[in-house]
Each structure stands twice: as C-alpha cells, then as structure tokens.
Amino acid sequence: MPIISSFILPHGALALNPNKYPQYAELIEIYKSANQVADEVYSLKPDLILLMTPHGISTTYSYGIYMNKQASGTAEWENEWKEYKTKVQLSQEKSKELLLFLKEKNKFLFEGIVGYSEDEDIPLRWGEVIPFWFLQQPYKNNTMIPEDFPKCIIMSMPRKRIDQSDTMIEECIEIGNSISELYLNSNLKVVIVVSGDLAHTHNVPTIKMFNNAIPNEGDNADCYDKSIENWGYDPINNEKSLYEAGKVVKTYLSCGYVGICILHGILTHLKKNSREIKGNVLCNLHPTYYGMMVARFVINNI
C-alpha cells in the first residue's frame, strides 16, 4: 500500500498541557483533536511516517532530509516545556531513497543533513517533538515499547520560506507530486504529517512570555486561517483558497504554509492517480497570537 493518510498537526507548546493555561479555553479542543489524530495513526499501523517541519535543522535554500539513525529532543521553547521529550528511529534507507529521488526528479535543491555522526541522535525541538509526542501517546498507552513506533523520515524546510513562501507554491506542489510518485505503489504503508501553525499575527492578549514575540497585525489574520481551513475541507476543489492564502502569507507569518503546499502537491498527484481524497478540519483556532489547525486527509482507492 502507498500513502494511506495524511495530517496537519500544530506545534504550539501550549497545547501540550491545556490545563496549565485555563485562560485559553480553546487549547482543550486542540489537545483533543491532536489526540484524535494520534489514535487514528495508531489504528492505521503505518510502516513509515514522513514528517515535514519548518523549525528543524535547515539550510538557507535547500530542503533537508535527516540522515541519522535516530532523532531525539524536547519541546523546549522560551525555556519552557523541557519535560516533553521524544525519541524516534529514522529509516536511513528510506531517507536516502527519498533524497535521491527528489534530487533526480526536481530542479530544486535537496541535501542530506547529518547531526554530528550518523550513529548519534540528531537533535529535535518543538517543531518535531510536539507532533511526535502526540503521535506516540497511543503507543505508550498500549504498553508498546518505543521500537514499535513506526520508523520515520524528517524533512526540513529551507530558511528561504520566511520571506519567500509566496513564491514557493509551485515548487512545493512539484515536490509534493514527486513524493507521491515515489510512494504511489510502495509496499509500505506511509503516513504524511505536516508540522505547522497558521497566522502568527492574531490580535489576542498573550501571556507574558509572548509579549515581545510577534507584532500584532490585527484580526484580519483570520482571513488567512480561514483560507487554509477552506482548503483543508476539500483540497482538490478548493485549491483557489490555498493560492489566496499565499497572497497574504508574508503579512501573517505562517510557518506551516510551505509544508501545506507540499501536501497539496501530494494530494493532487494522488487524485490524478485514481485516489479519492476526503479532507476534514478537526479544529482551527487561535487561543493566542498564532493559529493552530488540526486536519486529516483520508485517501482511498477509487
């Protein structure tokens, strides 16, 4: 079987423990939605998880594939959430296969990234740890050992996304097409996960640690988040909404946009190859200045 499902998970650390921040009631819904995704992934029993992250170890212009045997780290951000830890096994074989395939199929830049030595753990932070932490909970709850969690590939987005996201749409869709092509007839069950948050400029009062993080642009940030939500419900027929969001992504500072565009490329290629795509947005909220959306995309043969 090829790609069997795909998901968007936020990486806002506040969602890890909503009870700690009762002033942000929406965090509870985000927490529940992320756990719902985790339960679904557990039930699918994938062989491989491909996680795309905007906050990993990245180069200026190249997309990166982590090449170490393992990855580990904490959700530490602003000197908080260090107690949330994760460790995953990386598939060096499949990471190399993906890297070489993308380099062959695309004119864009791709590089393998090794942290220290291939036998060492490559370090992770909140952009990877938070999605993995949620995804690993059902495995822990069912007393499975860490090695039972699927092997993973981690793909980092280039730093150019910060000021060039609006011009990267077509290249990201092309990259997504290639990823889908690689796994279209794979004998592995593959799950795709995009780690990313939406607009970072919502005019919402924030707790002290965020006061100087991002200048607010006002409630118009809702238009960006709503465009991504519209796309999420029906990505094939609502492609226009993705492009509408791209027109304002630089204003509203969404770290997840590039990964979502790659996912769009994956889904459109699957659709062209007789797969049915059903999107569902479980939640799209901004309890504080950044939007967090949880979404799932079920993929079926037609």
C-alpha positions as CSV (number, residue, x, y, z in Angstrom):
1,M,0.0,0.0,0.0
2,P,1.2,3.6,-0.6
3,I,0.3,6.8,1.2
4,I,-2.6,5.8,3.4
5,S,-3.4,9.0,5.1
6,S,-2.0,12.5,5.9
7,F,-2.4,15.0,8.6
8,I,-1.6,18.6,9.7
9,L,-0.6,19.0,13.3
10,P,0.3,22.3,15.1
11,H,3.4,22.6,17.2
12,G,2.3,25.3,19.7
13,A,3.6,24.1,23.0
14,L,0.6,25.5,24.9
15,A,-1.5,22.6,23.5
16,L,0.6,20.0,25.3
17,N,-0.9,20.9,28.7
18,P,-4.1,23.0,28.2
19,N,-5.0,22.7,31.9
20,K,-1.9,24.8,32.7
21,Y,-3.5,27.7,30.8
22,P,-7.2,27.9,31.7
23,Q,-7.4,31.4,30.2
24,Y,-7.0,29.8,26.8
25,A,-10.0,27.5,26.8
26,E,-9.6,26.7,23.1
27,L,-6.4,24.7,23.9
28,I,-8.6,21.9,25.2
29,E,-10.2,21.4,21.7
30,I,-6.7,21.5,20.0
31,Y,-5.4,18.9,22.5
32,K,-8.4,16.6,21.9
33,S,-8.1,16.9,18.1
34,A,-4.4,16.2,18.2
35,N,-5.0,13.1,20.3
36,Q,-7.8,12.0,17.9
37,V,-5.2,12.2,15.0
38,A,-2.8,10.2,17.2
39,D,-5.4,7.5,17.8
40,E,-6.1,7.3,14.1
41,V,-2.5,6.9,13.1
42,Y,-2.1,4.2,15.7
43,S,-5.1,2.3,14.3
44,L,-3.6,2.6,10.7
45,K,-0.4,0.9,11.8
46,P,1.8,2.6,9.3
47,D,5.3,1.3,8.4
48,L,6.7,4.8,7.8
49,I,5.9,8.4,8.9
50,L,7.2,11.3,6.9
51,L,7.2,14.4,9.0
52,M,7.8,17.8,7.4
53,T,8.9,20.6,9.7
54,P,9.6,24.3,9.3
55,H,11.6,24.6,12.5
56,G,14.2,21.8,12.2
57,I,17.8,22.0,11.2
58,S,17.6,23.9,8.0
59,T,19.7,25.4,5.3
60,T,19.1,28.7,3.5
61,Y,17.9,27.4,0.2
62,S,17.8,23.6,0.3
63,Y,15.2,21.2,1.6
64,G,16.8,18.8,4.1
65,I,16.4,15.1,4.8
66,Y,17.8,13.9,8.2
67,M,20.2,11.0,7.7
68,N,20.9,9.9,11.2
69,K,19.8,6.6,12.7
70,Q,17.8,8.2,15.5
71,A,16.4,11.6,16.5
72,S,15.6,12.9,19.9
73,G,14.9,16.1,21.8
74,T,12.4,18.1,23.9
75,A,9.7,20.6,23.2
76,E,11.8,23.4,24.8
77,W,10.7,26.8,23.7
78,E,11.3,30.1,25.6
79,N,13.0,27.9,28.4
80,E,9.7,26.0,29.0
81,W,8.3,22.5,28.1
82,K,11.6,20.7,28.6
83,E,9.9,17.9,30.3
84,Y,8.1,16.9,27.0
85,K,10.6,14.5,25.3
86,T,10.6,12.2,22.3
87,K,12.9,9.8,20.5
88,V,12.2,8.3,17.1
89,Q,14.0,5.8,14.9
90,L,14.8,7.2,11.5
91,S,14.9,5.0,8.4
92,Q,18.3,5.7,6.9
93,E,17.4,3.5,3.9
94,K,14.2,5.3,3.1
95,S,15.6,8.7,3.9
96,K,18.4,8.2,1.4
97,E,15.9,6.8,-1.2
98,L,13.7,9.9,-0.8
99,L,16.7,12.3,-1.0
100,L,18.0,10.7,-4.2
101,F,14.5,10.5,-5.8
102,L,13.8,14.2,-5.1
103,K,17.2,15.2,-6.4
104,E,16.6,13.2,-9.6
105,K,13.1,14.4,-10.2
106,N,13.3,18.1,-9.4
107,K,15.5,21.1,-10.2
108,F,15.2,22.4,-6.7
109,L,17.9,21.9,-4.0
110,F,17.9,19.0,-1.6
111,E,20.5,18.0,0.9
112,G,21.0,15.2,3.4
113,I,21.6,16.5,6.9
114,V,23.7,14.6,9.4
115,G,23.9,15.7,13.0
116,Y,27.4,15.0,14.4
117,S,27.6,11.4,13.3
118,E,25.0,9.1,11.7
119,D,25.2,6.9,14.8
120,E,24.3,9.9,17.1
121,D,20.9,11.2,17.7
122,I,20.1,14.2,15.6
123,P,18.6,16.9,17.8
124,L,14.9,17.8,17.7
125,R,12.9,20.7,19.1
126,W,9.3,21.8,19.3
127,G,8.6,21.7,15.5
128,E,9.2,17.9,15.5
129,V,8.8,16.9,19.2
130,I,5.3,18.2,19.7
131,P,3.7,16.3,16.7
132,F,5.7,13.2,17.6
133,W,4.8,13.5,21.3
134,F,1.1,13.4,20.4
135,L,1.6,10.6,17.9
136,Q,3.5,8.4,20.4
137,Q,0.9,8.6,23.2
138,P,-1.3,5.7,22.0
139,Y,1.7,3.5,21.6
140,K,2.7,4.4,25.2
141,N,-0.8,3.9,26.5
142,N,-1.0,0.5,25.0
143,T,2.3,-0.5,26.7
144,M,4.2,-0.9,23.5
145,I,7.9,-0.3,23.5
146,P,9.4,2.7,21.7
147,E,10.7,0.5,18.9
148,D,7.1,-0.3,18.0
149,F,6.6,3.3,16.8
150,P,7.0,3.4,13.1
151,K,10.3,4.4,11.6
152,C,10.4,8.0,10.4
153,I,11.7,10.4,7.8
154,I,12.2,14.0,8.8
155,M,12.2,16.7,6.1
156,S,13.1,20.3,7.0
157,M,12.0,23.3,5.0
158,P,14.6,25.8,3.8
159,R,15.0,29.2,5.6
160,K,14.0,31.0,2.5
161,R,10.4,30.1,3.4
162,I,10.5,33.0,5.9
163,D,10.4,35.7,3.2
164,Q,9.7,33.8,0.0
165,S,6.8,31.5,0.9
166,D,4.5,33.3,-1.5
167,T,6.8,32.5,-4.4
168,M,7.4,28.8,-3.4
169,I,3.9,27.5,-4.1
170,E,4.6,25.9,-7.5
171,E,7.9,24.3,-6.4
172,C,6.3,22.9,-3.3
173,I,3.5,21.4,-5.3
174,E,6.0,19.9,-7.7
175,I,8.0,18.4,-4.8
176,G,4.7,17.0,-3.4
177,N,4.0,15.4,-6.7
178,S,7.4,13.7,-6.6
179,I,6.9,12.4,-3.1
180,S,3.5,10.9,-4.1
181,E,5.1,9.4,-7.2
182,L,7.7,7.7,-5.1
183,Y,5.2,6.1,-2.7
184,L,2.3,5.6,-5.1
185,N,2.9,1.9,-5.5
186,S,5.0,1.3,-2.4
187,N,4.7,-1.9,-0.4
188,L,4.9,0.2,2.7
189,K,2.0,1.9,4.5
190,V,3.1,5.6,4.6
191,V,1.6,8.4,6.7
192,I,2.4,12.1,5.9
193,V,2.4,14.6,8.7
194,V,2.9,18.4,8.3
195,S,4.0,20.2,11.3
196,G,3.0,23.8,11.1
197,D,1.0,26.7,12.6
198,L,-1.1,29.3,10.8
199,A,-1.1,33.1,11.1
200,H,1.2,34.4,13.8
201,T,-0.4,37.9,14.0
202,H,-3.7,37.4,15.7
203,N,-4.7,40.3,17.9
204,V,-5.2,38.2,21.1
205,P,-3.8,39.1,24.5
206,T,-0.9,36.8,25.3
207,I,0.8,35.5,28.4
208,K,3.9,37.4,29.5
209,M,6.4,35.2,27.7
210,F,4.9,36.1,24.4
211,N,4.7,39.8,24.8
212,N,7.6,40.6,22.6
213,A,7.4,37.6,20.2
214,I,5.5,38.9,17.2
215,P,3.9,42.3,16.4
216,N,0.1,42.0,16.0
217,E,-1.4,42.8,12.7
218,G,-5.0,42.7,14.0
219,D,-7.9,40.3,13.5
220,N,-7.5,40.3,9.7
221,A,-5.2,37.4,10.2
222,D,-8.5,35.4,10.4
223,C,-8.7,35.7,6.6
224,Y,-5.5,33.7,6.2
225,D,-6.5,31.0,8.6
226,K,-10.0,30.7,7.1
227,S,-8.5,30.3,3.6
228,I,-6.4,27.4,4.8
229,E,-9.4,25.9,6.6
230,N,-11.5,26.1,3.4
231,W,-8.7,24.3,1.5
232,G,-8.5,21.7,4.3
233,Y,-12.1,20.6,3.9
234,D,-11.8,19.9,0.2
235,P,-8.2,20.4,-1.1
236,I,-8.8,19.2,-4.6
237,N,-11.8,21.5,-5.3
238,N,-10.7,24.4,-3.1
239,E,-7.2,24.9,-4.5
240,K,-8.0,28.5,-5.0
241,S,-8.2,29.0,-1.3
242,L,-4.6,27.8,-0.9
243,Y,-3.4,30.4,-3.5
244,E,-5.5,33.1,-1.8
245,A,-3.7,32.4,1.5
246,G,-0.4,32.6,-0.4
247,K,-1.1,36.2,-1.4
248,V,-1.0,37.2,2.3
249,V,1.2,34.6,3.9
250,K,4.1,37.1,4.2
251,T,1.9,39.5,6.1
252,Y,0.5,37.0,8.5
253,L,3.7,34.9,9.0
254,S,2.5,31.3,8.8
255,C,5.3,28.8,9.4
256,G,3.2,25.9,8.1
257,Y,2.4,27.3,4.6
258,V,5.3,25.7,2.7
259,G,4.6,22.2,4.2
260,I,0.9,22.6,3.4
261,C,1.7,23.4,-0.2
262,I,3.9,20.3,-0.5
263,L,1.0,18.3,1.0
264,H,-1.3,19.8,-1.7
265,G,1.1,18.5,-4.3
266,I,1.0,15.0,-2.8
267,L,-2.8,15.0,-2.6
268,T,-3.3,16.4,-6.2
269,H,-1.0,13.7,-7.6
270,L,-2.8,11.0,-5.7
271,K,-6.1,12.3,-7.1
272,K,-4.8,12.2,-10.6
273,N,-3.8,8.5,-9.9
274,S,-7.3,7.3,-9.0
275,R,-7.3,8.1,-5.3
276,E,-10.2,9.7,-3.5
277,I,-9.2,12.5,-1.1
278,K,-11.5,13.4,1.8
279,G,-10.4,16.3,3.9
280,N,-11.6,17.2,7.4
281,V,-10.6,20.0,9.6
282,L,-10.9,18.9,13.2
283,C,-10.2,22.4,14.6
284,N,-8.9,25.7,13.5
285,L,-8.4,28.1,16.5
286,H,-6.1,30.8,17.7
287,P,-6.2,30.8,21.5
288,T,-3.2,33.2,21.4
289,Y,-1.4,35.1,18.7
290,Y,-0.8,32.1,16.4
291,G,-3.4,29.9,14.7
292,M,-3.4,26.2,15.2
293,M,-5.2,23.8,12.9
294,V,-5.6,20.0,13.1
295,A,-6.7,18.4,9.9
296,R,-6.9,14.9,8.4
297,F,-7.0,13.7,4.8
298,V,-8.3,10.2,4.2
299,I,-7.0,8.6,1.0
300,N,-8.9,5.7,-0.7
301,N,-8.6,3.9,-4.0
302,I,-11.4,4.7,-6.4
